[in-house]
Amino acid sequence: MSIHIIIKLMIKFILPIVVFIAAVYGISYFWTNSSSKGKKMIALGLIIALIVGISLTTYLVFD
């Protein structure tokens, strides 16, 4: 296999998995170490990110 194919494979499959695991770990870390107001802000930010992510995915699929 060429090095370019391996790099593309890593970017497409391994990098998103690593980013997802890091995001889950980061969210759980900040969730346990935050106050009630901080938890509300984290929840609001996650809801907004979810809405934006679903909207962007829907736009890119149907475009």
N, C-alpha and C positions, 0 to 999 in steps of 0.2 A: 504494500500500500504506500502511496505517496504521502509525504508529510502534509500536503495541502488537504488531502481527503481526511486525514486524521484530525487536523485542526478544525475543519468544517464540522466533522462529527462531534467533536468536543463542544464547539460553540452551540450546536443545535440541541444536544441532548444533555451533556454533563453540566454545562454552565447554568441552565435554568433550574436544574435540581439543586445545585449548590446554593443558588440565590434563594430558592424557596426555603431550604433548610435554615439558612442564615436569617431570613425574614421571620420565620416561625420562632426561632430561638430568641431573636431580638425582641419581638413582640411579647413573648412570655416573660422575658427578663424584665422589661419595662413595666409590664402589667403587675407583676408581683411586687415591684419596688415603688409603685406610685400611689398617690392618695386617691380619694374618691373623685376629686375634680380631674386629676390626671387620667383616671380610668375612663371618665366620660369623654375626655378629649381624644384618647386613643380609640375608643369605640366610634366616635364621630369621624375621625380620620379614616378608619378602616371601612366604614360605610361609604364614605365619599370615594375612596379608592376603588371599592367594589363596583359602585355605579359607573365610574369613569372607565374601569376595565371592561365591564360588560358592554357599555356603549361603544367603546373603541373596537372591541372584538366584533360586535354586530356590524358596525360600519365597514370594517375591513373585509368581513365575509361577504357582504352583499354589494360591495362596490365593484 
